Amino acid sequence: MSLNQPSGRHSAARPGAAHAGKALVGSGRPGAHADDIETFLVRFDPLEQRRQIREGMEAAIIERVAKELLHVPVQTLLASLNLPSSTILRKMARAERLSPAESDRVARVLYVRQLAVEVFEDPALAAEWMQRSNAELGGLSPLEVLDSQPGYDRVREILLRVIHGVSA
């Protein structure tokens, strides 16, 4: 399974499942909330993922990604993604939406985490790998470089090399 890049070149979604399940953004539909993080990767095709990012994910997704997927404090995730702590915490408290740029950074974490789970075959190991310094990233952790597209591309390349058995 290949993962969708923020640019939409690859897809982890099943074709035709664009509007299935719960949304991670306010879509005007009743029940649209961040209850199912995996929905973003599994059920939504690349165009729906793009729409969700552009409309802004619910700010509550930050806490869920930090605590449930990565097992780190919210502040650690915010610092790693170079997101303004006070702004994001205010949005979380007021149940507001993230901006498209903020949502894109969260989406990168979701994409990389899913690919890391495929590589390590264990969500806990994937989360741990994302937080450890990596020589191929200049000593930064994969999580620390996901604040930019080039950083995301490099982390994804490292994981794909492992999947395809290509050495460093």
Secondary structure, 3 states (H helix, E strand, C coil): CCCCCCCCCCCCCCCCCCCCCCCCECCCCCCCCCCCHHHHHHCCCHHHHHHHHHHCEECHHHHHHHHHHHCCCHHHHHHHCCCCHHHHHHHHHCCCECCHHHHHHHHHHHHHHHHHHHHHCCHHHHHHHHHCCCHHHCCCCHHHHCCCHHHHHHHHHHHHHHHCCCCC
